[in-house]
Amino acid sequence: MKETMQKADLNWSELPFDYVRTDCHLEYVYRDGKWDEGSAIEDDKITISVASTCLHYGQECFEGLKVYESKDGRAIAFRPDENARRMAHTAKKAVMVAPPVDLFVDAVDRITKLNRRFIPPYGSGASLYVRPLLIGITGTIGIKPSKEYMLAVLATPVGPYFRTGMKPVRLWVEEEVDRASPLGVGDAKLGGNYTAGLRATYGARDRGFAEVLFLDSKEHKYVDESGSSNFFAITKDGRYVTPKSTSILPSITNKSLMEVARDLKIPVDNRPVEVAELPNFAEAGLVGTATIITPVYAIQHGKKLIQYGNPNDVGPVSLKLRDSLLAIQTGDAPDTHGWTREITLD
Ligand SMILES: Cc1ncc(COP(=O)(O)O)c(C=O)c1O
């Protein structure tokens, strides 16, 4: 690594997917029609009005992306511009003001640089997770959008989202709780969507399942996604299938994986996926920033248990896709798509 700063004293290979306090966060404020220059704050608390719209009316959204250390010590962010665009999409749906793409991407560089001693070492399986948060901070009592916004950006080192890492998990098909409606905000990264799904996620966990699989809320006929990731499956004739739905989050990992699949000559079908089709697939998995791919070895749908393999084996196509994308993200493979952004640390 070019810079000489000592890494933080952490057990990198045992890190959970959780918050570890780092050296600072950033705060940018939008007021009187413009964003300020942003400041780095050492304290990990933010101060806002008790009447802020984010607290009362849910004008709150966020993003999440990872920065990996490459073999030769470079810091590489994955598609931060895509996260910026998705935040803009979310903000529009919640009548909020989003930061411009350049400001967002610059904030990712800046927070990474300021917390570079928390970038997990290459090969540890961990990464620096960057979490930009956009909140309405105008104090009001009536239901109206904020005039002022804060973009707070934190960075924290994380291990895999599921404690099992690449070990296959079981899903529970949820039929009692809906996550999002077809004409609602399920395709936006609003905190409220996670609140809506939380009791289903924890209901599934209480039953011994790693995650919940939500269905479309209109007919309960199609697969939507899980509480934290998109869903995909591999057909018996080797096609990558992933649900198309207006109520799921457009995953940047999934979008990238579809490209990687095409590169590997794996045909891609992005279409409505009926829950009745689940038993026909050869492999299944969850896809998102947190894990890239979490293989799924079984899905409980009512009384029916659908199995794709055994709890110890990852399907060959899932493994190939995951390894190919991870290699791009960590700089081990050439980035032919121009997805990675090297962050200058000194
Ligand atoms: C509900 C939901 N779906 C899908 C994803 C995956 O999206 P991405 O690949 O952009 O992380 C996430 C994670 O951000 C999520 O929270």
The ligand as an SDF file (V2000), in Angstrom:
LIG
                    3D

 16 16  0  0  0  0  0  0  0  0999 V2000
  -34.4440   -4.8360   -0.4810 C   0  0  0  0  0  0  0  0  0  0  0  0
  -33.1540   -4.9430   -1.1930 C   0  0  0  0  0  0  0  0  0  0  0  0
  -33.1450   -5.5530   -2.3960 N   0  0  0  0  0  0  0  0  0  0  0  0
  -32.0070   -5.6910   -3.1030 C   0  0  0  0  0  0  0  0  0  0  0  0
  -30.8030   -5.1870   -2.6250 C   0  0  0  0  0  0  0  0  0  0  0  0
  -29.5630   -5.3470   -3.4310 C   0  0  0  0  0  0  0  0  0  0  0  0
  -29.2220   -4.1320   -4.0430 O   0  0  0  0  0  0  0  0  0  0  0  0
  -27.7010   -3.8120   -4.3650 P   0  0  0  0  0  0  0  0  0  0  0  0
  -27.1980   -4.8930   -5.2130 O   0  0  0  0  0  0  0  0  0  0  0  0
  -27.7260   -2.5130   -5.0690 O   0  0  0  0  0  0  0  0  0  0  0  0
  -27.0070   -3.7730   -3.0600 O   0  0  0  0  0  0  0  0  0  0  0  0
  -30.7730   -4.5520   -1.3930 C   0  0  0  0  0  0  0  0  0  0  0  0
  -29.5310   -4.0060   -0.8660 C   0  0  0  0  0  0  0  0  0  0  0  0
  -29.2560   -2.8620   -0.9980 O   0  0  0  0  0  0  0  0  0  0  0  0
  -31.9620   -4.4170   -0.6620 C   0  0  0  0  0  0  0  0  0  0  0  0
  -31.9670   -3.8060    0.5230 O   0  0  0  0  0  0  0  0  0  0  0  0
  1  2  1  0
  2  3  1  0
  2 15  2  0
  3  4  2  0
  4  5  1  0
  5  6  1  0
  5 12  2  0
  6  7  1  0
  7  8  1  0
  8  9  2  0
  8 10  1  0
  8 11  1  0
 12 13  1  0
 12 15  1  0
 13 14  2  0
 15 16  1  0
M  END
$$$$
